[in-house]
């Protein structure tokens, strides 16, 4: 990348890069943010072939051409992380997550951040669900789970158990996260198989995508929680239905989507977003 580039606020061009990408709601979300902030922006969906060479070519051309900021979605978050690790810099959240969802220029090089986890925390707090001192369980041991652990711990949760159908994957994730950050290491994460997750929690988070297929997780009969969150959104989710029938307060991940986007927008423009007002506008536009 041309090291002579500088961040210029007058050039308000943004994109989200992914494959597939036609379904992305990011352009609509960021246009609401821009209207709220009084900014004139262009935010485009950018399809990219699923290979490293194409991804690097697209982001290089975008920022060389005056692009201000880019969101990165599946399957390129790891590639964005690798690029920033070797040729730019990374936020602490991106380092721990091992993935980047937000790109911008900083000190004339690409800077990679990950706003997913803090977006989750911000949405949970906006719901009025208490995190300080909370007993939390996360189901799933993939990238989605990895990206939310540090922000949850920073929010003050007391215990965290990571459950996965293949328990060895949960064990590996706990080991890797503990080695990646001293705050996580001192928190003493636990791991178990999904069906062995039992007892009462304050918050359970589903970080798997199983609900999108209509399938269900192998949950223990005595597993309960006051609050239950599914990172997926866009359809009725069996995971949330299961716990709602048992009296839990539930939420899907649409609020997290908006909250993490707001953090990206603020990184790029310096403008804070009224997420509550933006959410009302977006829901009104969807009806």
ABEGO torsion letter per residue (X at the ends): XBAABBBBAABBBBBBBBOBAAABAAAAAAAAAAAAAGBBBBBBBBBBBBBAAAAAAAAAAAAAAGBABBBBBOAAAAAAAAAAAAABBBBAAAAAAGBBABBBBBGGBBBBBBAAAAAAAAAAAAAGBBABGBBBBBBEABAAAAAAAAAAAAAGBABBBBBBABAAAAAAAAAAAAAABAAAAAAGBBBBBAAABBEBBABBBBABAAAAAGBBBBBBAABBBABBBBABBGBBBAAAAAAAAAGBBBBBAAAAAAAAAAAAAAAAAGBBBBAAAAAAAAAAAAX
